Amino acid sequence: MDKNIIPIRNRKLKGEFTPPSDKSISHRSIIFSAIANGSSHIYNLLTAEDCKKTLDAFRQLGIKIIRDKDKYIIEGQGLNNLGKTSKIIGCGNSGTTMRLLTGLLAGQNNHYILDGDSSLRKRPMKRIITPMKQMNAKIKGKNKDQNCPLQIFPSKLNGISYQLPVASAQVKSSILLANLYTNQETIIKEPNPSRDHTEILMNYLGFNIKLNDDKIIFRSSQNFKIPNSQYTIPGDFSQAAYFITATLLIPGSELLIKNVNLNPTRTGFLKVAKQMGGNIKTRNKQFLQGELRGDLLVKYSFLKGIKVNEKLIPKMIDEIPLIALLGIKAEGITEITSAEELRVKESDRLAVIRKAFNNLDLDIKMFSDGFRVYGPQEIKNKTYLDPYLDHRMAMLFTLIAIISDNGAVLKDSQCIKNSFPNFFDKLNKVIV
């Protein structure tokens, strides 16, 4: 569905905003609830399309899931009691659903098939199949294991020591879930820290998992019973980042963003925005279930271009396209490298940015692993912006349109529902 986005012109962002629930933690809370021994309650669970795919997958595997007002009740059946299904488990557009379920289902004594939509079928799956096969998993993917659909066959798994080629929370989470079935030790080494929600949840639940410098060491035990628990999901920082960006760029704006996840492995964008001169203050910080959360007070700011430290890339991989927009309005040059992971997201985000910015006559130099933008620039052209069914690119293009002189037409705006179903309503409420 195409959507005509008009510029806000003399208006601004004011008031308070609570972002939708954290998508990464929502997926993981569902998974650990399903394999727990007993009933778990999840409060503030994200109900976007991606998380619905994870819920639907476990329903298909025989897990009883009930929505009761403000919580989800998941009746866990234990680690080894996921059901059989002769039907394909559909993961839609959700790479998290597919990659984490692959690790979990590799240790079940059943045959499963996982598939996704046309976008997910293009995303790399060998990065999880390679360590899975080292753990003796029997998995077969399309195109020599590069893509889904994936077939998972029963096997006896073993622990491994594995060096991640690229920092990836999904890959390490898949390995950790598979190691639940080994009764052995697995060691994962990361080139740089990536989001650690799986490790935090496992610590919260009492697993024997240790973090040692760049290593994650997890010894599983066949006698360990995963406890039923209660989860309260904080707001998603990645979604808050769109409202941070708009507030920083629109004159006169001031926005209080409440109850947002401030996990240090997720907030690289916050560091970069502050380094560029962003006026952002943190309030009411607290830990709950191992996750840091708090409020952010954001004000319109005059920004300067910077070269982004490559060590921050894994901590802001989903927010990097927003840095391109900040750079367009900042004074000087903004440059990002070592972000080749953007090539294999829901779209090739670097290619999508290049095409859109070229259509808008914006000065940008693309690299194979990043970009350099020059600012400040005016956004004058009204054009047709195609996010290639990528929810994050669609939200980026919405921001470009509202700060431009003439707006834009956004193709396939419905893809935003994959992660942020009420994005436009939330945005309109804070524009005054």
N, C-alpha and C positions, 0 to 999 in steps of 0.2 A: 504494500500500500504506500503510494507516494504521499508525502506530506509537505505542504508549503510552510516554510519557517520564515517568519517575518522578524526583522531586527527590532530590538527593544528601544533603540534611539535614546530618548531622554530619560528613560526609566533606569532603575537600578535594582540590585538584590538587597533585601532587608529582612530581618526577622530571625527565625530559628528554623533549622532543618535537621531532621533525624533520618539518617540514611537507611536504606533497606538492610536487612540482616546479612551478616557476612556469608557469602556464598561458599567459600572454602570450608569454613567451620560447620556450616549446615550440612554439606555432603558428609563430612567425617562423623558428625554426631549421629546421623542416620545409620551409617555403616556400623559404628561401634554399638549402637543400640540394638541393631538387628542380630548381632552375634553375642550379645550379653546374655546372662542367665537371669531372665526375669524382665519385668516391665520398666522401661525408661521413659522419662518425660522430657520433651524438648520444648522450651519456650522461645518465642520469637524466631521460629524457623523460617527461612526464606522460602517462599512459595513460587519463585520464578520457574520458568520452563526447565532449566537445567536441573534444578533440585527435584522437580517433579519426576524427572526421568530416573533419578536414584530411588525415590520413593516407589515408583512403579516397578522398578527392577526387583526390589525386595518383596513387594506384594506378589510378584510373579514367582518368587522363590519361596512362597509360603509364609511370609512374615505378616502378622496381623498389625495393621497401622490404623489408628483412629485419630481423627481431629476432634478435639474437645475444647471449643471456645479458643482460648489463647495458647493452647499447647497441643502437641502431637504426642500420643501414647503409642510406643512401639514395643510389642511383645517379643523380646529377644528369645531365640531358641537355642542359644549356645553356639559354640564355634563350629561344630561339625554337623549341624542339623539343617543347613539350608536345603531347600527342596529341589527336586528335579523339575525340569521343564523341557518339553519338546519344541517349544516355540522360541524364536529368536528373541533375545533380550535387546530391546531398542534403546539406544543411548541418545538418540536425537543429535543435538549439536554439542553435547557435553563431553569434552575430553576427560574431565575429572571423573565422571561416571564410568567411562570405559576403562581408563587406565587403572583406577583404584579397584574396580571390580575384577579386572584381570588378575591382579595379585591375590585378591581374596578367594576367587573361585578356583585358582590353580591348585589349591590344597583340598578342594572338595572331591568327593569320590563320584563325580558325575560328569557328563558331557554337556557343555554349554556353547552357545554361539552368541557373540556380541556384535552388533552392527550399529551404524549411525546414519545420519543424513549425508547428503552429497558433500558437504563441507568437511564433516568428520572423517569421511572416507579418504580424504586427501591428506590428513594429518599424520605425522610419523608415529608408527607404533613399534618399529623395531627397537627403539630406545628402551621400551619396557620388555619386549620379548627376549632381547639379548641377555639381560640378567636373570630373567625368569628361566631361561633354558639352562643357564649355569646352575640354577637351583634345582635342576632336573624336571622342570615343568614341561608338559607336553602341550605346546601351543602352535597353531598354524595360522598365519595371516596371508592376506592376498599380496601378490607382487613380491614374492620372496620375503614375506613377513614385514613388508614396509607399511602395509595399510590394513584396515579392517574391510570386511568382517573377519573376526577372530574366532577360531575354534579352540576350545580348551578341553583337554582330555584328562581323565584321572591319572594321578602320578604321585609318587612318594617324594616329597621335597627335602632338600638339604640346605643348610646354611652356607653363606658365601662371604668372601671379602671382595667388595666391589668399589671401584673408582668411577664415580659419575663423570662421563665425558663433558657434560654441561650441567650447570646447577639446575636442578629440576625437582620441585616439591612433589609433582605427580609421580615421577619415577621412583624417588626414594620412598614415598608412601606405598607404592605398589610392592616394593621389595619388603618393607616392614610388615605389610599385611600378609604376604606370602610366608614370611618367616614365623608367623603364628603357628604354622603347621609343621615346623621342622624339629622342634624340641632341641634346637641347636643355637649357636651364636652366629649372628650375621653382623658384619662391619661394613658400613657405608662411608666412603670418603667423598667430600664435596670440594669442587674447585673454589667455590665461594658460597657463603650461606644463602640458602633459599628459604622461603616461608616454612615455618616449623610447627604448623598447627597439629600435624599428626603426632609429632613427638610430645607436644604439650598435653594433648588429650591422653596419650598413653601413660605419661607420668601421672596425670590426674587419676587415671583408672588403676594405677598401681603396677604397671608392667615393669619388668627389669630392663630399663632402657637408660643408657648413659650417654652424655654428650662430652666428648673429650677433644678439645681444639677443633679440628676439621673432621672429626670422626663421630659417627653415630654407632653405638654398640648396643645391640639388642639380643639378649638370650631369652628364648621362649621356653615355656615349661608346659608339658602336657597336663599337669595337675592344676594350672592356673585357671580359675574361673573368672571370666570377665564380669565385673559387677554391673548390675543395673544401676542407673544413675539419673541425675537431673542436669540438664544443660540449659544455659541461658545464653543465647547467641547475641554478641554485640553487633553494632552497625558495621557495614562493610566500608573499609577505607578506600578501596578502589572506586566505589560509587561516590563516596564523599569527594573524591579528587575532582570530579567534574564541577561540583559546586564550589570547591576551593578555587579552581581555575577561573570560573566565571566571575567570582567575587573579586579576585585579584585584578581582573582586566577591565571591569566595568566601573567607570568613575562614580564615586559616592557610595559604593556598595559596602555593606558590613553585615556579616552573617555569622550566627552562632550555630555550629554543627555539633549536635549532641550525641553522646553514647556511641562513639566511633571506636573501632578497633585500632589500637596504637601499637600493636606488636612491632618491634624494631625490624623484623624481617620483611615487613610490609610497607614501611613508611619512608623508603628512599626518596619518593616524590616530595615528601614534606621537607626533607633536607635540601633537595635541589631548589624547591620553590623559595625557601628561606635564603639560600645562597644567592638567588637571583634578586633578593631584596623584598620578598614577600612578607607582609606584616601578618604573622600568624602566631597566636599565643595559645598555649595548652593549659587547660583548666581541669580540675576535678579528676585527676588521674587515680586509678585504682586497679588492683588485680582481682579478677574473678575467674575461678577455674583455670588459673595459670596464664590467662590472657590479660594484657594491659589494655585498658580502655579509658576514655575520657572525652572531654569536649574541646573543640577548637574554635577560637574567635578569629575570624579572617576579615581583613579590611583591604579595600582597593589600594594598590601599591604601584609605584614606579619601579619597573624591573630593569635589570641589566643582564646581558647575555653572559653565559659561562660555558666552559668546557666541562662536561659532566664526568665525574670520576667513574671509571668502568666498574669498580668494585660495588657501586650502588645499583648496577643494572639488574641483578636478580631480585633486588628488594623493591623494584618499581617497574617490572617488565610490562605490566598491563597499563601503566600510566605514562609510558614513554611517548606515545602520540600526543598527549597533552603538553609535554615539554616543547614539542614542535610549535604548538599554538602560542604558548608563553613566549617562545623565542621570536615569533613573528611580531609581537607587540613590545618586546624588550629592546633596550638600547644596546646595539652591538651585535656580536656573533654568538650564537648558541650552537654547540656541537655535541653530538652523541655518537660514540662508536661502541663496538663489542656488543651490539644488540641484534645479532643475526637471528636470535630466537624469534624475533618479530616476523620472520619470514614464514614460520610454520604455526602460526596461531589460527584462529577461525578464518582469517584471510592472510595473505601476504601483506601485513600492515605497512611495511615500508613502500611497497608498490602502490598500495591504495592511497597512502599519503601523497606520494609523488604525483599520481594522476590528478588527485583533487587539487593540490596546490598549483599544479601547472594550469588547470582549468580556471583557477582563480587569479592567474598571473602573479602568483607569489614567488619570491626569489628563494629557492631552496636547492641545495646540492645534495644529491643522494649518494651514499656509499653502499657497498654490499652489506655492511653491518651497522648502518646508521645514517645520519644526515647532518648537514650544517645549514642553519637558517640565519637570515640577516634581518635586523630590525632597527627601528620600527617600520612596519609596512601597513598600508591601508588595504582593507578588503572591500573592493568596490564591485567586482563582477557578480551578477546574479547568475548562478549556474546550477546544473543538475548534478548532485553529489551522490555517488553510488558507494555504499559501504560494503558491498559484496556480502550481504547477509551477516555481517560481523557487528554484533551489538555494541561493542566498544567504539568502533569507527562511526557508527550511526550517532552515538551520543557526542563524540567529538565534532562531527559535522553539524550537529544541532547548535553547539556552542559557537562554531565558526559563523553560522548563519545569524545568530542573534546579536553578535558584536559587529557584524558587517554593515555596510551602508545600505544594501538592497536585499538582504536575505538570500534564501536558496530553496531549491526543491530537493527534499531528501527522499531517495528511493528506498523502498522496502523498510519503512520505519518500524514495522511490526517486529523486526528481529530484536529490538531492544527488550522485548518481553523475556528473552532468554535469561536475563539477569536482573532487570529493573522494570517490572511491569508498569509501575505508575510514575515513570520518569517525567513525562510531560506535565502531569498533574502537580508533582512536587516542585518542578521548576516554575510553573506558572504561579504557584502560591507565594513564592518569595520574590517575584518580580513586581515592584510597586512603581 
